[in-house]
Amino acid sequence: MSVDRLTRVNELLKREIGDLLFRVMPSNVFDLAAVTVTRVATSRNLREARVYVSILGHEAERPRLLALLNKRRGELQRRINKDIVLKYTPRLTFELDASVEEGDRVLTILAKLEPATTPPQP
């Protein structure tokens, strides 16, 4: 499969899964955290897809929500199969994407350094 087609499939799955999370999951599931699909990495044969999610909120909620997403993946896969025409519906695996939290941490460090590195005004 061409790289361009795989990129388009990844983006399509990312949008669809993001929409499905809020259409399929009960409304009280995400009360204490915000879940965002950051990227999807589909295998070249379209059989498997890793869905990277960012879970912002209480640190203790992350493992529970990630386990819940993996538990409900069958239902999400069925909905994807119904909504999107693909040769194969990939088997979803949800993984935590810590890049957003890492970016926030770096920005916090830079903000702390900024006042110390500003030269005094004459």
DSSP file (Angstrom, degrees, kcal/mol; ACC not computed):
  #  RESIDUE AA STRUCTURE BP1 BP2  ACC     N-H-->O    O-->H-N    N-H-->O    O-->H-N    TCO  KAPPA ALPHA  PHI   PSI    X-CA   Y-CA   Z-CA
    1    1 A M              0   0    0      0, 0.0    44,-0.0     0, 0.0    43,-0.0   0.000 360.0 360.0 360.0 139.3    0.0    0.0    0.0
    2    2 A S     >  -     0   0    0      1,-0.1     4,-2.3     4,-0.0     5,-0.2  -0.275 360.0-121.2 -69.6 155.5    1.3    3.4   -0.9
    3    3 A V  H  > S+     0   0    0      1,-0.2     4,-2.4     2,-0.2     5,-0.2   0.884 112.4  54.2 -64.1 -39.6    2.5    5.8    1.9
    4    4 A D  H  > S+     0   0    0      2,-0.2     4,-2.2     1,-0.2    -1,-0.2   0.918 109.7  46.6 -62.2 -43.3   -0.1    8.4    0.8
    5    5 A R  H  > S+     0   0    0      2,-0.2     4,-2.5     1,-0.2    -2,-0.2   0.914 112.0  50.6 -66.0 -41.8   -3.0    6.0    1.0
    6    6 A L  H  X S+     0   0    0     -4,-2.3     4,-2.6     1,-0.2    -1,-0.2   0.894 109.6  51.2 -62.8 -39.8   -1.8    4.7    4.4
    7    7 A T  H  X S+     0   0    0     -4,-2.4     4,-2.2     2,-0.2    -1,-0.2   0.910 110.8  48.4 -63.0 -42.4   -1.6    8.3    5.6
    8    8 A R  H  X S+     0   0    0     -4,-2.2     4,-2.5     2,-0.2    -2,-0.2   0.900 111.4  49.8 -65.4 -40.6   -5.1    9.0    4.4
    9    9 A V  H  X S+     0   0    0     -4,-2.5     4,-2.8     2,-0.2     5,-0.2   0.920 110.1  51.3 -63.4 -43.6   -6.4    5.8    6.1
   10   10 A N  H  X S+     0   0    0     -4,-2.6     4,-2.4     1,-0.2    -2,-0.2   0.922 112.4  45.5 -59.4 -45.1   -4.7    6.9    9.4
   11   11 A E  H  X S+     0   0    0     -4,-2.2     4,-2.3     2,-0.2    -1,-0.2   0.894 112.6  50.8 -66.5 -40.0   -6.3   10.3    9.3
   12   12 A L  H  X S+     0   0    0     -4,-2.5     4,-2.5     2,-0.2    -2,-0.2   0.930 112.6  45.9 -62.6 -46.0   -9.7    8.9    8.4
   13   13 A L  H  X S+     0   0    0     -4,-2.8     4,-3.0     2,-0.2     5,-0.3   0.895 109.9  55.2 -64.2 -39.9   -9.5    6.4   11.3
   14   14 A K  H  X S+     0   0    0     -4,-2.4     4,-2.1    -5,-0.2    -2,-0.2   0.937 112.2  42.5 -58.8 -48.0   -8.3    9.1   13.7
   15   15 A R  H  X S+     0   0    0     -4,-2.3     4,-2.2     2,-0.2    -2,-0.2   0.927 116.5  47.6 -64.4 -45.4  -11.3   11.3   12.9
   16   16 A E  H  X S+     0   0    0     -4,-2.5     4,-2.7     2,-0.2    -2,-0.2   0.915 113.0  47.0 -65.9 -43.5  -13.8    8.4   13.0
   17   17 A I  H  X S+     0   0    0     -4,-3.0     4,-2.3     2,-0.2    -1,-0.2   0.910 110.7  53.2 -65.7 -41.2  -12.4    7.0   16.3
   18   18 A G  H  X S+     0   0    0     -4,-2.1     4,-0.7    -5,-0.3    -1,-0.2   0.913 112.8  44.2 -58.4 -43.0  -12.5   10.5   17.9
   19   19 A D  H >X S+     0   0    0     -4,-2.2     4,-1.1     1,-0.2     3,-0.7   0.915 112.3  52.3 -66.6 -42.9  -16.1   10.9   16.9
   20   20 A L  H 3X>S+     0   0    0     -4,-2.7     4,-3.3     1,-0.2     5,-0.7   0.844  97.1  66.6 -64.5 -34.0  -17.0    7.4   18.0
   21   21 A L  H 3X5S+     0   0    0     -4,-2.3     4,-0.8     1,-0.2    -1,-0.2   0.862 110.4  36.3 -56.2 -35.0  -15.5    7.9   21.4
   22   22 A F  H <<5S+     0   0    0     -3,-0.7    -1,-0.2    -4,-0.7    -2,-0.2   0.633 120.4  46.7 -96.1 -14.0  -18.2   10.4   22.2
   23   23 A R  H  <5S+     0   0    0     -4,-1.1    -2,-0.2    -3,-0.2    -3,-0.2   0.804 123.6  30.0 -89.5 -33.6  -21.0    8.8   20.3
   24   24 A V  H  <5S+     0   0    0     -4,-3.3    -3,-0.2    -5,-0.2    -2,-0.1   0.847 102.5  79.2 -96.6 -40.3  -20.5    5.2   21.7
   25   25 A M  S  <<S-     0   0    0     -4,-0.8     5,-0.1    -5,-0.7     0, 0.0  -0.417  92.0 -98.5 -74.0 145.7  -19.0    5.7   25.1
   26   26 A P    >   -     0   0    0      0, 0.0     3,-1.6     0, 0.0     4,-0.4  -0.310  32.9-118.9 -59.8 147.1  -21.4    6.5   28.0
   27   27 A S  G >  S+     0   0    0      1,-0.3     3,-0.5     2,-0.2    -2,-0.1   0.774 109.6  56.8 -63.8 -27.9  -21.4   10.3   28.8
   28   28 A N  G >  S+     0   0    0      1,-0.2     3,-1.1     2,-0.1    -1,-0.3   0.536  85.4  82.8 -82.9  -4.0  -20.1    9.8   32.4
   29   29 A V  G <  S+     0   0    0     -3,-1.6     3,-0.4     1,-0.2    -1,-0.2   0.888  96.3  39.7 -65.9 -39.4  -17.0    7.9   31.3
   30   30 A F  G <  S+     0   0    0     -3,-0.5     3,-0.4    -4,-0.4    -1,-0.2   0.043  79.7 113.7-101.8  26.1  -15.0   11.1   30.5
   31   31 A D  S <  S+     0   0    0     -3,-1.1    -1,-0.2     1,-0.2    -2,-0.1   0.885  85.6  34.3 -63.2 -39.2  -16.2   13.2   33.4
   32   32 A L  S    S+     0   0    0     -3,-0.4    26,-1.2    -4,-0.2     2,-0.3   0.415 123.6  34.1 -99.7   1.5  -12.8   13.4   35.1
   33   33 A A  E     -A   57   0A   0     -3,-0.4     2,-0.5    24,-0.2    24,-0.2  -0.995  67.6-128.0-154.1 154.5  -10.5   13.4   32.0
   34   34 A A  E     -A   56   0A   0     22,-3.3    22,-2.7    -2,-0.3     2,-0.5  -0.933  25.0-157.9-105.7 125.5  -10.4   14.7   28.4
   35   35 A V  E     +A   55   0A   0     -2,-0.5     2,-0.4    20,-0.2    20,-0.2  -0.905  12.6 179.3-108.6 127.3   -9.5   12.0   25.9
   36   36 A T  E     -A   54   0A   0     18,-2.4    18,-3.0    -2,-0.5     2,-0.8  -0.991  28.5-133.1-128.0 133.0   -8.0   13.0   22.5
   37   37 A V  E     +A   53   0A   0     -2,-0.4    16,-0.3    16,-0.2     3,-0.1  -0.771  26.8 179.5 -81.6 113.7   -6.9   10.7   19.7
   38   38 A T  E     -     0   0A   0     14,-2.4     2,-0.3    -2,-0.8    -1,-0.2   0.836  58.3 -20.9 -89.3 -34.9   -3.5   12.1   18.8
   39   39 A R  E     -A   52   0A   0     13,-1.3    13,-2.8   -25,-0.1     2,-0.4  -0.982  50.1-139.2-166.6 162.5   -2.6    9.8   16.0
   40   40 A V  E     -A   51   0A   0     -2,-0.3     2,-0.6    11,-0.2    11,-0.2  -0.998   8.8-162.4-130.0 133.5   -3.3    6.4   14.4
   41   41 A A  E     -A   50   0A   0      9,-2.7     9,-2.7    -2,-0.4     2,-0.3  -0.929  13.6-168.7-118.6 105.5   -0.6    4.0   13.1
   42   42 A T  E     -A   49   0A   0     -2,-0.6     7,-0.2     7,-0.3   -32,-0.1  -0.733  24.3-114.6 -95.4 140.0   -2.1    1.4   10.8
   43   43 A S    >   -     0   0    0      5,-3.1     3,-1.9    -2,-0.3    -1,-0.1  -0.312  32.0-108.1 -66.9 158.3   -0.1   -1.6    9.6
   44   44 A R  T 3  S+     0   0    0      1,-0.3    -1,-0.1     2,-0.1    -2,-0.0   0.790 120.9  50.4 -61.1 -29.1    0.6   -1.8    5.8
   45   45 A N  T 3  S-     0   0    0      3,-0.1    -1,-0.3   -44,-0.0    -2,-0.1   0.394 108.5-125.2 -91.1   5.3   -1.8   -4.6    5.4
   46   46 A L  S <  S+     0   0    0     -3,-1.9    -2,-0.1     2,-0.2     3,-0.1   0.613  79.3 116.3  65.1  15.3   -4.6   -2.7    7.3
   47   47 A R  S    S+     0   0    0     43,-0.2    44,-3.0     1,-0.2     2,-0.3   0.793  75.3  27.9 -83.7 -28.4   -5.1   -5.6    9.7
   48   48 A E  E     - b   0  91A   0     42,-0.3    -5,-3.1     2,-0.0     2,-0.4  -0.966  60.3-171.7-136.1 149.9   -4.0   -3.7   12.9
   49   49 A A  E     -Ab  42  92A   0     42,-2.5    44,-2.0    -2,-0.3     2,-0.6  -0.984  15.1-146.9-143.0 130.5   -4.0   -0.1   14.1
   50   50 A R  E     -Ab  41  93A   0     -9,-2.7    -9,-2.7    -2,-0.4     2,-0.7  -0.859  16.0-157.3 -94.0 125.4   -2.4    1.4   17.1
   51   51 A V  E     -Ab  40  94A   0     42,-3.1    44,-2.7    -2,-0.6     2,-0.6  -0.914   4.2-154.7-107.5 114.6   -4.5    4.3   18.4
   52   52 A Y  E     -Ab  39  95A   0    -13,-2.8   -14,-2.4    -2,-0.7   -13,-1.3  -0.791  16.1-174.1 -93.3 124.4   -2.5    6.8   20.4
   53   53 A V  E     -Ab  37  96A   0     42,-2.7    44,-3.4    -2,-0.6     2,-0.5  -0.908  19.8-145.3-120.9 146.4   -4.6    8.7   22.9
   54   54 A S  E     -A   36   0A   0    -18,-3.0   -18,-2.4    -2,-0.4     2,-0.6  -0.945  13.8-163.5-106.8 127.8   -3.8   11.6   25.2
   55   55 A I  E     -A   35   0A   0     -2,-0.5     2,-0.4   -20,-0.2   -20,-0.2  -0.920   6.8-171.6-117.0 105.9   -5.7   11.5   28.5
   56   56 A L  E     +A   34   0A   0    -22,-2.7   -22,-3.3    -2,-0.6     2,-0.3  -0.817  47.5  52.4 -99.2 134.8   -5.6   14.8   30.3
   57   57 A G  E    S+A   33   0A   0     -2,-0.4   -24,-0.2   -24,-0.2     2,-0.1  -0.994  94.6  13.6 144.3-149.3   -7.0   15.0   33.8
   58   58 A H    >>  -     0   0    0    -26,-1.2     3,-1.2    -2,-0.3     4,-0.7  -0.392  61.2-138.0 -64.3 131.8   -6.4   13.1   37.0
   59   59 A E  T >4 S+     0   0    0      1,-0.3     3,-0.8     2,-0.2    -1,-0.1   0.854 102.9  58.0 -57.8 -37.0   -3.3   10.9   36.8
   60   60 A A  T 3> S+     0   0    0      1,-0.2     4,-0.6     2,-0.1    -1,-0.3   0.732  99.5  59.3 -69.3 -21.7   -5.1    8.0   38.5
   61   61 A E  H <> S+     0   0    0     -3,-1.2     4,-2.7     1,-0.2     5,-0.3   0.728  86.0  78.9 -79.0 -22.1   -7.8    8.0   35.8
   62   62 A R  H <X S+     0   0    0     -3,-0.8     4,-2.6    -4,-0.7     5,-0.2   0.923  93.9  43.4 -58.1 -52.7   -5.4    7.3   32.9
   63   63 A P  H  > S+     0   0    0      0, 0.0     4,-2.3     0, 0.0    -1,-0.2   0.898 115.6  50.2 -62.0 -37.4   -4.9    3.5   33.4
   64   64 A R  H  X S+     0   0    0     -4,-0.6     4,-2.1     2,-0.2    -2,-0.2   0.929 113.5  44.3 -65.4 -45.4   -8.6    3.0   34.0
   65   65 A L  H  X S+     0   0    0     -4,-2.7     4,-2.4     2,-0.2    -1,-0.2   0.885 112.8  51.5 -68.3 -38.1   -9.7    4.9   30.9
   66   66 A L  H  X S+     0   0    0     -4,-2.6     4,-2.2    -5,-0.3    -1,-0.2   0.918 111.2  47.9 -64.2 -42.5   -7.0    3.2   28.7
   67   67 A A  H  X S+     0   0    0     -4,-2.3     4,-2.0    -5,-0.2    -2,-0.2   0.889 111.1  51.7 -63.7 -39.0   -8.2   -0.2   29.9
   68   68 A L  H  X S+     0   0    0     -4,-2.1     4,-2.0     2,-0.2    -2,-0.2   0.906 108.3  50.9 -64.8 -41.6  -11.8    0.8   29.2
   69   69 A L  H  < S+     0   0    0     -4,-2.4     4,-0.2     1,-0.2    -2,-0.2   0.924 112.1  46.5 -61.8 -44.2  -10.9    1.8   25.7
   70   70 A N  H >< S+     0   0    0     -4,-2.2     3,-0.7     1,-0.2     4,-0.3   0.848 111.3  52.7 -66.9 -32.8   -9.2   -1.5   25.0
   71   71 A K  H 3< S+     0   0    0     -4,-2.0     3,-0.4     1,-0.2    -1,-0.2   0.865 113.3  43.0 -68.5 -35.8  -12.1   -3.4   26.5
   72   72 A R  T 3X S+     0   0    0     -4,-2.0     4,-1.8     1,-0.2     3,-0.3   0.276  82.2 105.2 -93.7  10.4  -14.6   -1.5   24.2
   73   73 A R  H <> S+     0   0    0     -3,-0.7     4,-2.9     1,-0.2    -1,-0.2   0.831  72.6  60.4 -64.5 -31.9  -12.5   -1.8   21.1
   74   74 A G  H  > S+     0   0    0     -3,-0.4     4,-2.2    -4,-0.3    -1,-0.2   0.922 106.5  46.1 -60.2 -44.1  -14.7   -4.6   19.6
   75   75 A E  H  > S+     0   0    0     -3,-0.3     4,-2.0     2,-0.2    -1,-0.2   0.902 113.3  49.7 -64.9 -41.0  -17.7   -2.3   19.6
   76   76 A L  H  X S+     0   0    0     -4,-1.8     4,-2.3     1,-0.2    -2,-0.2   0.899 109.7  51.7 -64.4 -40.3  -15.6    0.5   18.1
   77   77 A Q  H  X S+     0   0    0     -4,-2.9     4,-2.6     2,-0.2    -2,-0.2   0.904 108.5  51.1 -63.2 -41.8  -14.3   -1.8   15.4
   78   78 A R  H  X S+     0   0    0     -4,-2.2     4,-1.7     1,-0.2    -1,-0.2   0.909 110.9  48.2 -62.3 -41.6  -17.8   -2.9   14.5
   79   79 A R  H  X S+     0   0    0     -4,-2.0     4,-2.3     2,-0.2    -2,-0.2   0.890 111.1  50.3 -66.6 -38.8  -18.9    0.8   14.2
   80   80 A I  H  X S+     0   0    0     -4,-2.3     4,-3.0     1,-0.2    -2,-0.2   0.925 108.9  52.4 -63.3 -43.6  -15.9    1.6   12.0
   81   81 A N  H  < S+     0   0    0     -4,-2.6    -1,-0.2     1,-0.2    -2,-0.2   0.861 113.3  44.7 -59.2 -36.3  -16.7   -1.4    9.8
   82   82 A K  H  < S+     0   0    0     -4,-1.7    -1,-0.2    -5,-0.2    -2,-0.2   0.854 121.2  37.2 -75.7 -36.1  -20.2   -0.1    9.4
   83   83 A D  H  < S+     0   0    0     -4,-2.3     2,-0.4    -5,-0.1    -2,-0.2   0.769 115.0  48.5 -91.2 -28.1  -19.2    3.6    8.8
   84   84 A I  S  < S-     0   0    0     -4,-3.0     2,-0.8    -5,-0.2    -1,-0.1  -0.937  71.6-136.5-121.9 136.2  -16.0    3.3    6.7
   85   85 A V        +     0   0    0     -2,-0.4     2,-0.3    -3,-0.0    -4,-0.1  -0.817  42.6 148.7 -93.0 108.6  -15.5    1.1    3.6
   86   86 A L        -     0   0    0     -2,-0.8     3,-0.1    -5,-0.2    -2,-0.0  -0.934  57.7-117.6-132.7 157.1  -12.0   -0.5    3.9
   87   87 A K  S    S+     0   0    0     -2,-0.3     2,-0.4     1,-0.2    -1,-0.1   0.936 104.5  11.3 -59.3 -45.6  -10.8   -3.8    2.6
   88   88 A Y  S    S-     0   0    0     -3,-0.1    -1,-0.2   -42,-0.1     0, 0.0  -0.978  75.1-129.4-130.3 144.9  -10.2   -4.9    6.2
   89   89 A T        -     0   0    0     -2,-0.4   -12,-0.1    -3,-0.1    -8,-0.0  -0.864  38.8-124.3 -89.8 119.9  -11.3   -3.3    9.5
   90   90 A P        -     0   0    0      0, 0.0     2,-0.6     0, 0.0   -42,-0.3  -0.270  14.9-114.0 -68.3 150.2   -8.1   -3.0   11.6
   91   91 A R  E     -b   48   0A   0    -44,-3.0   -42,-2.5     1,-0.0     2,-0.3  -0.743  39.8-134.7 -79.9 121.0   -7.9   -4.5   15.0
   92   92 A L  E     -b   49   0A   0     -2,-0.6     2,-0.4   -44,-0.2   -42,-0.2  -0.570  24.3-176.5 -86.1 140.4   -7.5   -1.5   17.3
   93   93 A T  E     -b   50   0A   0    -44,-2.0   -42,-3.1    -2,-0.3     2,-0.4  -0.982  17.4-145.7-131.4 121.6   -5.0   -1.3   20.2
   94   94 A F  E     +b   51   0A   0     -2,-0.4     2,-0.3   -44,-0.2   -42,-0.2  -0.727  20.5 178.5 -91.5 134.6   -5.2    1.8   22.3
   95   95 A E  E     -b   52   0A   0    -44,-2.7   -42,-2.7    -2,-0.4     2,-0.4  -0.971  32.6-107.5-133.9 149.1   -1.9    3.2   23.7
   96   96 A L  E     -b   53   0A   0     -2,-0.3     2,-0.7   -44,-0.2   -42,-0.2  -0.612  25.1-153.2 -77.9 129.0   -1.2    6.2   25.9
   97   97 A D        -     0   0    0    -44,-3.4     3,-0.5    -2,-0.4     4,-0.3  -0.906  13.0-178.4-104.1 109.3    0.5    9.1   24.0
   98   98 A A     >  +     0   0    0     -2,-0.7     4,-2.6     1,-0.2     5,-0.2   0.340  55.7 100.8 -89.7   7.1    2.6   11.0   26.5
   99   99 A S  H  > S+     0   0    0      1,-0.2     4,-2.4     2,-0.2    -1,-0.2   0.855  80.4  51.7 -64.7 -34.8    3.8   13.6   24.0
  100  100 A V  H  > S+     0   0    0     -3,-0.5     4,-2.3     2,-0.2    -1,-0.2   0.939 113.0  44.3 -66.9 -45.8    1.2   16.2   25.1
  101  101 A E  H  > S+     0   0    0     -4,-0.3     4,-2.2     2,-0.2    -2,-0.2   0.890 113.4  51.6 -64.4 -38.6    2.2   15.9   28.7
  102  102 A E  H  X S+     0   0    0     -4,-2.6     4,-2.3     2,-0.2    -2,-0.2   0.903 109.2  50.4 -64.6 -41.1    5.9   15.9   27.8
  103  103 A G  H  X S+     0   0    0     -4,-2.4     4,-2.4     2,-0.2    -2,-0.2   0.903 109.9  50.1 -62.6 -41.9    5.3   19.1   25.7
  104  104 A D  H  X S+     0   0    0     -4,-2.3     4,-2.2     2,-0.2    -2,-0.2   0.897 109.6  51.8 -62.0 -40.3    3.6   20.8   28.7
  105  105 A R  H  X S+     0   0    0     -4,-2.2     4,-2.1     2,-0.2    -2,-0.2   0.919 110.3  47.8 -63.5 -43.6    6.5   19.8   31.0
  106  106 A V  H  X S+     0   0    0     -4,-2.3     4,-2.6     1,-0.2    -2,-0.2   0.911 111.3  50.8 -64.1 -42.8    9.0   21.3   28.6
  107  107 A L  H  X S+     0   0    0     -4,-2.4     4,-2.3     1,-0.2    -1,-0.2   0.875 109.0  51.7 -63.2 -37.1    7.0   24.5   28.3
  108  108 A T  H  X S+     0   0    0     -4,-2.2     4,-1.8     2,-0.2    -1,-0.2   0.918 110.6  47.9 -64.5 -43.5    6.8   24.8   32.1
  109  109 A I  H  X S+     0   0    0     -4,-2.1     4,-1.9     1,-0.2    -2,-0.2   0.923 112.4  49.1 -62.9 -44.2   10.6   24.4   32.4
  110  110 A L  H  X S+     0   0    0     -4,-2.6     4,-2.0     1,-0.2    -1,-0.2   0.879 108.6  53.4 -63.6 -37.8   11.1   27.0   29.7
  111  111 A A  H  < S+     0   0    0     -4,-2.3    -1,-0.2     1,-0.2    -2,-0.2   0.868 109.1  49.1 -65.3 -35.7    8.7   29.4   31.4
  112  112 A K  H  X S+     0   0    0     -4,-1.8     4,-0.6     1,-0.2    -1,-0.2   0.855 113.7  46.4 -70.1 -34.7   10.7   29.0   34.6
  113  113 A L  H  X S+     0   0    0     -4,-1.9     4,-1.7     1,-0.2     3,-0.3   0.794  96.4  75.6 -76.9 -28.8   14.0   29.7   32.8
  114  114 A E  H  X S+     0   0    0     -4,-2.0     4,-0.9     1,-0.2     3,-0.4   0.893  94.4  46.3 -56.4 -49.5   12.7   32.7   30.9
  115  115 A P  H  4 S+     0   0    0      0, 0.0     3,-0.3     0, 0.0    -1,-0.2   0.867 112.9  51.9 -62.7 -32.9   12.8   35.3   33.8
  116  116 A A  H  < S+     0   0    0     -4,-0.6    -2,-0.2    -3,-0.3    -3,-0.1   0.801 111.9  45.1 -73.2 -27.7   16.2   34.1   34.8
  117  117 A T  H  < S+     0   0    0     -4,-1.7    -1,-0.2    -3,-0.4    -3,-0.1   0.523  84.0 108.2 -95.7  -5.4   17.7   34.5   31.3
  118  118 A T  S  < S-     0   0    0     -4,-0.9     3,-0.1    -3,-0.3    -4,-0.0  -0.599  73.4-124.8 -72.9 123.9   16.2   37.9   30.5
  119  119 A P        -     0   0    0      0, 0.0    -2,-0.1     0, 0.0    -1,-0.1  -0.385  32.0 -98.0 -68.7 147.3   19.0   40.5   30.6
  120  120 A P        -     0   0    0      0, 0.0     0, 0.0     0, 0.0     0, 0.0  -0.353  37.9-113.7 -65.3 144.1   18.4   43.4   32.9
  121  121 A Q              0   0    0      1,-0.1    -3,-0.0    -3,-0.1     0, 0.0  -0.608 360.0 360.0 -77.8 134.9   17.1   46.6   31.3
  122  122 A P              0   0    0      0, 0.0    -1,-0.1     0, 0.0     0, 0.0   0.492 360.0 360.0 -75.9 360.0   19.6   49.6   31.4
